[in-house]
Amino acid sequence: YGIMHSFGHGVGLDIHEIPYLRSAVDCNLKENSIITVEPGVYFENELILPASIKSWGKYVLKNSDVLTITLQKDCKLESMGSYALWENSACEIYLPDNLKTLSGNTYVIKNCKNLYYLSIPNTITTPIPANAIYGSDSLDEIELEEGFNASANFSNCTALTRESMIKM
């Protein structure tokens, strides 16, 4: 498997600072350095994120060329906030099976121009904000896991399938 992304980078006044942790670059970390750790196992065009992920920040997969985004079964991630998945090339996104909320007062999934399939688990316990899924004009199918809470708000999404509506 090829690592297509750096292992991490320094964080300071800017989010992306030296040192850049890449396999082709030698770097020495100084004591008390603050760095990111950007986990992921890449299988050509598929990104499978480990179950150990507990938090998800803004712009994590911005401008990513990965076509399928999946989180492993029994993922610890319970919330995805503003700009969690923004302007990437994903065609399919499978949200984690323990996700409880798409939070924030703005977009969670935005401008994923190739996105045609989105799987949402039935563990979401809060209404989905109307603008949580926005600007993904190719989105043809939103699959809701059986038992999904029908009070969730999809007012800006017309891509619910007949099968998904029956499951609600």
Stockholm file with secondary structure:
# STOCKHOLM 1.0

chainA/1-168         YGIMHSFGHGVGLDIHEIPYLRSAVDCNLKENSIITVEPGVYFENELILPASIKSWGKYVLKNSDVLTITLQKDCKLESMGSYALWENSACEIYLPDNLKTLSGNTYVIKNCKNLYYLSIPNTITTPIPANAIYGSDSLDEIELEEGFNASANFSNCTALTRESMIKM
#=GR chainA/1-168 SS CCCCSCSEEECSSSSSEEEEECTTCCCCCCTTCCBCCCCCEEETTEEEECTTCCCCCTTTTTTCCCSEEEECTTCCCCEECTTSEESCCCSEEECCTTCCEECSSSCSEECCTTCCEEEECTTCCSCCCTTSEESCTTCCEEEECTTCCTTSCCTTCCCBCHHHHHHC
#=GC SS_cons         CCCCSCSEEECSSSSSEEEEECTTCCCCCCTTCCBCCCCCEEETTEEEECTTCCCCCTTTTTTCCCSEEEECTTCCCCEECTTSEESCCCSEEECCTTCCEECSSSCSEECCTTCCEEEECTTCCSCCCTTSEESCTTCCEEEECTTCCTTSCCTTCCCBCHHHHHHC
//
